[in-house]
Amino acid sequence: MTAPLAGHHIAVLLGGLSSEREVSLVSGRECADALERLGATVTRVDAGRDLAQVLARLKPDVCFNALHGAWGEDGCVQGVLETLGLPYTHCGVLASALAMDKAKSKAVLAAAGVVVPGGGLFNRLDVAAAHVMPPPYVVKPNAEGSSVGVFLVFEGANSPPQEVVAPSWTFGDEVMVEPYIRGLELAVGVLGGKAMTVTEIIPATGFYDYDAKYVAGGSQHIVPARIPPHVFEQAKKLSEMAHAALGCRGVTRSDLRYDDINDVLVLLEVNTQPGMTPTSLVPEQAAAGGVDFDQLVLWITEDAYARGSAGGIADRGETSGEDAR
């Protein structure tokens, strides 16, 4: 039996320039290994400022974008790939840029009827000088992912967070400040516009930070989430609405909070290039639905290929990524 991607040259973009470089290296490694198991010829590209020149020389059939964070996930690399005329995985330029900018994405989502937290953008000097809203609240960079630079200000805190004015702060002068939504941490993967399932996340530290997301044992994932049926369905619906409102394609992951005391469900953000590491949520949700990691990678790749060529892999009589859905 012919391997599904035999004869196809795929460039896997990994690493990159952002604060999420280490996570991207792992996602990229896992996806590249899967693509090789599927029969593809794979070139691993540690994406740098010379990416356009590297890809122009390689001339791959498809680019599998496994980058995370600024530059790789915010529309910049997507613009490079559009200019080169190369098919690529995940969201396009506009959806990537919108989803990465928390303030703008919240405005779009709210207009589409998706329930989002309150709060807004504040200058980091003002945030460090005095509480800009009553604690508890969350302070986060406006355009980062993987909980990088996120701080929870607890109820009763005497002073505002000083981390935002520390010399090590590199995330811009405007920060997003949102009221803290107590309750359960939830995540929903959306594949081809359809929600897969809902995961309940229990961080080992009590806060779903970078380590909780990517360090083995940092959090417990319960699939499906132990929430009332109406909340389960609403979480899926809001995630599908958010995916559509931002103009996303391929696979995304929405992060939500559910206040089980007040029965309030809020969508926090949409991740346009969710992690593909051994502890990542989207592969775990796919597996719960009977789609293994290689099938998921095949679907993502076929989805990109079909948009960038007439018909794609399936129309040449080879295995279609649709089979993985």
Secondary structure, 3 states (H helix, E strand, C coil): CCCCCCCCEEEEEECCCCCCHHHHHHHHHHHHHHHHHCCCEEEEEECCCCHHHHHHHHCCCEEEECCCCCCCCCCHHHHHHHHHCCCECCCCHHHHHHHHCHHHHHHHHHHCCCCCCCCEEEEHHHHHHCCCCCCCEEEEECCCCCCCCCEEECCCCCCCCCHHHCCCCCCCCEEEEEECCCCEEEEEEEECCEEEEEEEEEECCCCCCHHHHHCCCCEEEECCCCCCHHHHHHHHHHHHHHHHHCCCCCEEEEEEEEECCCCEEEEEEEECCCCCCCCCHHHHHHHHCCCCHHHHHHHHHHHHHHHHCCCCCHHHCCCCHHHHC
